[in-house]
């Protein structure tokens, strides 16, 4: 940072010390003030041919995305005033260059105010989009009641991106004349087309769960609905679209029975009160929904015992495909076996936290989670 046209390229500077993650956020808020103070310190500690103008120019630019308009304006005013003070001090050496440096800081300060305004407008638009997305998520994936048909229930949807609110993962739980019925599924693909298919799947499930006497018939209704939806798509999704899903039925008046129909989805887990865990792998493998043209065979329901106090966990492949820094997949049965959870909410909270620890907080896919507990006393 040299004064004089030919020598500016040979300027010097110091890199800021690296900080840990939590202090880094606090340091960013203080950075504009540190730059201004650093500008004065740099000018005092260096010969007159060096200029502190880059420090004063940087301060309002850094403040623009971090501060409000008023605080950015204050930072800009202090930076300009600081450069003017130094310019007056050095004006005896080179009046023209001192004025030029002061004008440079002033122009950059005005530019910072414009950047701040643009950032605030962008934030307002983003906030509006988030509000719409949250409303859509509540409509598509409403939080189920804490108790349905005598069973304790909890659900979670965790987006892969921090700002993502909704995707192709889905869940639903419904108390029907045939018992409590549940679905957790994952639509192939991303974006609006995946969301549209998820809407179709949930709508078809809610209607079929009330009307159909068996899980096989519910799966058939879902198959037909998703095939119709796929027929309206263009491109590869028309031929390759599918949805993995697991359907569960807990018959009315017989909560000790658990019926599961799996269509290419990660197997549910049954956690016993004593810490035991059973992976409900289907006896016969089946293709996902929407692929009846590839192969067709009758759906088969697996029936198992649902002990009192046990927890049933259903999830999408955002859990099983979560990787750590070395590329190892998250092993849900191994990580949950032997652990005790007082209820479905505690189970889902613990699972989300454990997956986050495994991945270091970086998620590659969405997670839809649904947990049901058969109370000790119904």
C-alpha positions as CSV (number, residue, x, y, z in Angstrom):
1,X,0.0,0.0,0.0
2,X,2.4,2.6,-1.3
3,X,1.8,6.3,-2.0
4,X,2.8,7.2,-5.6
5,X,1.6,5.7,-8.8
6,X,4.6,3.6,-9.6
7,X,5.1,2.0,-6.2
8,X,1.6,0.9,-5.3
9,X,2.1,-2.6,-6.6
10,X,4.7,-3.3,-4.0
11,X,2.4,-2.8,-1.1
12,X,2.5,-4.9,2.1
13,X,-0.2,-6.3,4.2
14,X,-0.8,-8.8,7.1
15,X,-3.2,-11.7,7.1
16,X,-5.8,-11.9,9.8
17,X,-5.3,-14.7,12.3
18,X,-7.4,-17.8,11.8
19,X,-10.1,-18.3,14.4
20,X,-12.3,-21.2,15.4
21,X,-15.8,-21.4,14.1
22,X,-17.8,-19.7,16.9
23,X,-15.4,-16.7,17.3
24,X,-15.3,-16.3,13.5
25,X,-18.9,-15.1,13.4
26,X,-18.3,-12.6,16.2
27,X,-15.0,-11.4,14.6
28,X,-16.9,-10.7,11.3
29,X,-19.1,-8.2,13.2
30,X,-16.1,-6.4,14.5
31,X,-14.1,-6.5,11.3
32,X,-15.2,-3.0,10.0
33,X,-14.1,-1.4,13.2
34,X,-10.8,-3.4,13.2
35,X,-10.1,-2.2,9.6
36,X,-10.6,1.5,10.6
37,X,-8.4,1.1,13.7
38,X,-5.9,-0.9,11.6
39,X,-5.8,2.0,9.0
40,X,-4.7,4.5,11.7
41,X,-2.2,2.0,13.1
42,X,-0.8,1.3,9.7
43,X,-0.4,5.0,8.8
44,X,1.4,5.7,12.1
45,X,3.7,2.6,11.8
46,X,4.8,3.1,8.2
47,X,6.6,5.8,6.2
48,X,4.6,8.5,4.5
49,X,4.9,6.9,1.1
50,X,2.6,4.0,2.3
51,X,-1.2,4.6,2.3
52,X,-3.9,3.4,4.6
53,X,-6.7,4.1,2.1
54,X,-7.3,0.4,1.4
55,X,-8.2,-0.2,5.1
56,X,-10.7,2.7,5.1
57,X,-12.2,1.6,1.8
58,X,-12.6,-2.0,2.9
59,X,-14.4,-1.1,6.2
60,X,-17.8,0.1,4.7
61,X,-17.6,-2.7,2.0
62,X,-17.4,-5.3,4.8
63,X,-20.1,-3.6,6.8
64,X,-22.6,-3.5,3.9
65,X,-23.7,-7.2,4.0
66,X,-23.3,-7.4,7.8
67,X,-25.0,-4.3,9.2
68,X,-28.2,-2.3,8.8
69,X,-28.2,0.7,6.5
70,X,-27.8,3.1,9.5
71,X,-24.8,1.2,10.8
72,X,-23.3,0.9,7.3
73,X,-23.7,4.7,6.9
74,X,-22.0,5.3,10.2
75,X,-19.1,3.0,9.3
76,X,-18.8,4.8,5.9
77,X,-18.8,8.2,7.6
78,X,-16.1,7.2,10.1
79,X,-14.0,5.7,7.4
80,X,-14.2,8.8,5.2
81,X,-13.5,11.0,8.2
82,X,-10.5,8.9,9.1
83,X,-9.1,9.1,5.6
84,X,-9.7,12.9,5.5
85,X,-7.8,13.3,8.8
86,X,-4.8,11.3,7.4
87,X,-5.0,13.2,4.1
88,X,-4.9,16.5,5.8
89,X,-1.9,15.3,7.9
90,X,0.0,14.2,4.8
91,X,-1.2,17.0,2.5
92,X,2.1,18.9,3.0
93,X,3.9,16.0,1.3
94,X,1.6,15.4,-1.6
95,X,-1.6,17.4,-1.6
96,X,-3.1,16.0,-4.9
97,X,-2.5,12.4,-3.9
98,X,-4.1,12.9,-0.5
99,X,-7.2,14.4,-2.0
100,X,-7.3,11.5,-4.5
101,X,-7.2,8.9,-1.8
102,X,-9.9,10.7,0.2
103,X,-12.2,10.8,-2.8
104,X,-11.5,7.1,-3.4
105,X,-12.7,6.2,0.1
106,X,-15.7,8.4,-0.4
107,X,-16.7,6.7,-3.6
108,X,-16.2,3.3,-2.1
109,X,-18.3,4.3,0.9
110,X,-21.2,5.4,-1.3
111,X,-20.9,2.1,-3.2
112,X,-21.1,0.2,0.1
113,X,-24.4,2.0,0.9
114,X,-25.8,0.8,-2.5
115,X,-24.7,-2.7,-1.8
116,X,-26.3,-2.7,1.6
117,X,-29.6,-1.6,0.1
118,X,-29.4,-4.3,-2.5
119,X,-28.6,-7.0,0.1
120,X,-31.5,-5.9,2.3
121,X,-33.9,-6.1,-0.6
122,X,-32.7,-9.5,-1.5
123,X,-33.0,-10.7,2.1
124,X,-36.6,-9.4,2.1
125,X,-37.4,-11.4,-1.1
126,X,-35.7,-14.5,0.3
127,X,-37.7,-14.2,3.6
128,X,-40.9,-14.0,1.6
129,X,-40.0,-17.1,-0.4
130,X,-39.2,-18.9,2.9
131,X,-42.5,-18.0,4.3
132,X,-44.3,-19.4,1.3
133,X,-42.2,-22.6,1.4
134,X,-42.9,-23.1,5.1
135,X,-46.7,-22.7,4.5
136,X,-46.4,-25.3,1.7
137,X,-44.6,-27.7,3.9
138,X,-47.2,-27.3,6.7
139,X,-49.9,-28.0,4.1
140,X,-48.1,-31.0,2.6
141,X,-46.4,-32.4,5.7
142,X,-48.4,-31.2,8.7
143,X,-47.2,-32.1,12.1
144,X,-49.2,-35.0,13.3
145,X,-51.0,-35.0,16.6
146,X,-48.9,-36.4,19.5
147,X,-51.4,-39.3,19.9
148,X,-53.3,-41.0,17.2
149,X,-55.5,-44.1,17.8
150,X,-54.0,-44.7,21.2
151,X,-50.4,-44.6,19.8
152,X,-47.8,-41.9,20.5
153,X,-46.6,-40.3,17.2
154,X,-43.8,-37.9,16.1
155,X,-42.5,-36.8,12.7
156,X,-39.6,-34.7,11.4
157,X,-38.6,-33.3,8.0
158,X,-34.9,-32.2,7.8
159,X,-33.9,-30.6,4.6
160,X,-30.4,-31.2,3.1
161,X,-29.9,-27.5,2.8
162,X,-30.3,-25.1,5.6
163,X,-32.8,-22.9,3.7
164,X,-34.6,-25.8,2.1
165,X,-38.1,-26.4,3.4
166,X,-39.6,-29.1,1.3
167,X,-38.6,-31.8,-1.2
168,X,-39.5,-35.2,-2.5
169,X,-39.4,-37.0,0.9
170,X,-42.9,-37.6,2.4
171,X,-44.7,-39.0,5.4
172,X,-48.3,-39.3,6.6
173,X,-50.1,-41.0,9.4
174,X,-53.9,-41.5,9.6
175,X,-56.4,-43.1,11.9
176,X,-58.7,-45.1,9.7
177,X,-61.6,-47.7,10.2
178,X,-58.9,-50.3,9.6
179,X,-56.5,-49.1,12.2
180,X,-53.6,-46.6,12.2
181,X,-51.9,-46.5,8.8
182,X,-48.6,-44.8,8.0
183,X,-46.5,-44.1,5.0
184,X,-42.9,-42.9,4.6
185,X,-41.6,-42.4,1.0
186,X,-39.0,-40.9,-1.2
187,X,-39.7,-39.6,-4.7
188,X,-36.9,-40.0,-7.2
189,X,-35.4,-36.7,-8.3
190,X,-35.4,-33.2,-7.0
191,X,-37.2,-29.9,-7.5
192,X,-40.8,-29.1,-8.2
193,X,-41.5,-32.4,-10.1
194,X,-40.5,-34.4,-7.0
195,X,-42.7,-32.2,-4.8
196,X,-45.6,-32.7,-7.2
197,X,-45.2,-36.5,-7.1
198,X,-45.0,-36.3,-3.3
199,X,-48.3,-34.4,-3.2
200,X,-49.9,-37.0,-5.4
201,X,-48.6,-39.9,-3.2
202,X,-49.8,-38.3,0.0
203,X,-53.2,-37.5,-1.4
204,X,-53.7,-41.0,-2.8
205,X,-52.6,-42.5,0.5
206,X,-55.0,-40.5,2.6
207,X,-57.9,-41.4,0.4
208,X,-57.0,-45.1,0.0
209,X,-56.1,-45.6,3.6
210,X,-59.7,-44.7,4.5
211,X,-61.4,-46.8,1.8
212,X,-59.3,-49.9,1.2
213,X,-59.5,-52.9,3.5
214,X,-55.9,-54.1,3.0
215,X,-52.4,-52.6,2.7
216,X,-52.1,-54.4,-0.6
217,X,-55.0,-52.5,-2.0
218,X,-53.6,-49.2,-0.7
219,X,-50.3,-49.9,-2.4
220,X,-52.3,-50.6,-5.6
221,X,-54.0,-47.3,-5.5
222,X,-50.7,-45.5,-4.9
223,X,-49.2,-47.4,-7.9
224,X,-52.0,-46.3,-10.2
225,X,-51.9,-42.7,-9.0
226,X,-48.1,-42.4,-9.4
227,X,-48.3,-44.0,-12.9
228,X,-50.8,-41.4,-13.9
229,X,-48.6,-38.6,-12.5
230,X,-45.6,-40.0,-14.3
231,X,-47.5,-40.1,-17.6
232,X,-47.9,-36.3,-17.4
233,X,-44.2,-35.7,-17.1
234,X,-41.8,-35.1,-20.0
235,X,-38.3,-36.5,-20.5
236,X,-36.6,-39.2,-18.5
237,X,-39.0,-38.8,-15.5
238,X,-41.8,-40.1,-17.7
239,X,-40.1,-43.5,-18.0
240,X,-37.9,-43.6,-15.0
241,X,-39.9,-41.9,-12.2
242,X,-40.5,-44.0,-9.1
243,X,-41.2,-43.7,-5.4
244,X,-39.8,-45.9,-2.7
245,X,-42.3,-46.3,0.2
246,X,-43.1,-48.3,3.2
247,X,-46.7,-48.8,4.3
248,X,-47.6,-49.7,7.9
249,X,-50.8,-50.8,9.5
250,X,-51.5,-51.2,13.2
251,X,-55.0,-52.7,13.3
252,X,-57.7,-51.2,15.6
253,X,-58.0,-53.0,18.9
254,X,-54.9,-55.1,18.2
255,X,-52.0,-52.9,18.8
256,X,-49.7,-55.8,19.4
257,X,-49.8,-56.6,15.6
258,X,-47.8,-54.7,13.1
259,X,-48.2,-55.1,9.3
260,X,-45.6,-53.8,7.0
261,X,-45.5,-53.5,3.2
262,X,-42.2,-52.4,1.7
263,X,-41.8,-51.2,-1.9
264,X,-38.0,-50.7,-2.2
265,X,-37.6,-48.5,0.8
266,X,-35.1,-48.7,3.8
267,X,-36.4,-51.2,6.3
268,X,-38.2,-49.8,9.4
269,X,-36.6,-50.4,12.8
270,X,-38.4,-51.8,15.8
271,X,-36.8,-50.7,19.1
272,X,-37.7,-52.6,22.2
273,X,-37.8,-51.0,25.7
274,X,-34.8,-53.1,26.8
275,X,-32.6,-51.6,24.1
276,X,-33.1,-54.5,21.6
277,X,-33.5,-53.6,17.9
278,X,-35.1,-55.5,15.1
279,X,-34.7,-54.5,11.4
280,X,-38.0,-55.2,9.7
281,X,-36.6,-56.4,6.4
282,X,-39.2,-57.6,3.9
283,X,-39.4,-61.4,3.3
284,X,-39.8,-60.7,-0.4
285,X,-38.1,-57.8,-2.1
286,X,-40.3,-55.5,-4.3
287,X,-39.7,-52.7,-6.7
288,X,-40.6,-49.1,-5.8
289,X,-44.0,-47.7,-6.7
290,X,-44.4,-46.6,-10.3
291,X,-42.3,-49.4,-11.9
292,X,-45.1,-51.9,-12.5
293,X,-44.2,-51.8,-16.2
294,X,-40.8,-53.2,-15.4
295,X,-42.1,-56.1,-13.4
296,X,-45.2,-57.0,-11.6
297,X,-46.1,-59.4,-8.8
298,X,-48.6,-59.4,-5.9
299,X,-47.7,-57.3,-2.9
300,X,-47.0,-59.2,0.3
301,X,-47.5,-57.9,3.8
302,X,-45.1,-58.9,6.5
303,X,-46.7,-59.2,10.0
304,X,-44.8,-59.0,13.2
305,X,-45.3,-58.6,17.0
306,X,-45.4,-55.0,18.3
307,X,-44.6,-55.2,22.0
308,X,-45.9,-52.7,24.5
309,X,-43.5,-49.8,25.0
310,X,-41.7,-50.5,21.7
311,X,-40.9,-47.8,19.2
312,X,-41.3,-48.1,15.4
313,X,-39.0,-46.0,13.3
314,X,-39.5,-45.2,9.6
315,X,-37.1,-43.0,7.7
316,X,-35.9,-42.2,4.2
317,X,-32.5,-42.8,2.7
318,X,-31.2,-39.4,3.8
319,X,-30.4,-41.3,7.0
320,X,-28.9,-44.5,5.6
321,X,-26.9,-42.6,2.9
322,X,-25.4,-40.0,5.2
323,X,-21.6,-40.2,5.1
324,X,-18.9,-39.1,7.4
325,X,-15.6,-37.4,6.3
326,X,-14.1,-40.7,5.3
327,X,-17.1,-41.8,3.2
328,X,-18.7,-44.3,5.7
329,X,-22.4,-44.6,5.6
330,X,-24.5,-44.0,8.7
331,X,-25.5,-47.4,10.1
332,X,-28.8,-46.7,11.9
333,X,-29.3,-50.2,13.4
334,X,-25.8,-50.2,14.9
335,X,-26.0,-46.7,16.2
336,X,-29.4,-47.1,17.8
337,X,-29.1,-50.6,19.2
338,X,-28.8,-50.6,23.0
339,X,-30.1,-47.1,23.4
340,X,-33.2,-46.2,25.3
341,X,-35.7,-43.4,24.3
342,X,-38.6,-42.4,26.4
343,X,-40.8,-41.6,23.4
344,X,-41.0,-41.0,19.7
345,X,-40.0,-37.3,20.0
346,X,-36.8,-38.2,21.9
347,X,-36.0,-40.9,19.4
348,X,-36.3,-38.6,16.4
349,X,-34.4,-35.8,18.1
350,X,-31.6,-38.2,19.1
351,X,-31.4,-39.6,15.6
352,X,-31.2,-36.2,13.9
353,X,-28.4,-35.1,16.3
354,X,-26.5,-38.4,15.8
355,X,-26.7,-38.1,12.0
356,X,-25.5,-34.5,12.2
357,X,-22.5,-35.6,14.3
358,X,-21.7,-38.4,11.9
359,X,-21.7,-36.1,8.9
360,X,-20.1,-33.1,10.6
361,X,-23.3,-31.1,10.0
362,X,-23.2,-31.6,6.2
363,X,-26.2,-33.4,4.7
364,X,-26.4,-34.6,1.1
365,X,-30.1,-35.5,1.1
366,X,-33.4,-34.7,2.9
367,X,-34.6,-36.9,5.7
368,X,-38.2,-37.7,6.5
369,X,-38.7,-39.4,9.8
370,X,-41.8,-41.0,11.5
371,X,-41.8,-42.7,14.8
372,X,-44.7,-44.5,16.6
373,X,-44.8,-46.0,20.1
374,X,-47.1,-48.5,21.5
375,X,-47.7,-47.4,25.1
376,X,-47.4,-49.8,28.0
377,X,-51.0,-49.1,28.7
378,X,-53.5,-48.4,25.9
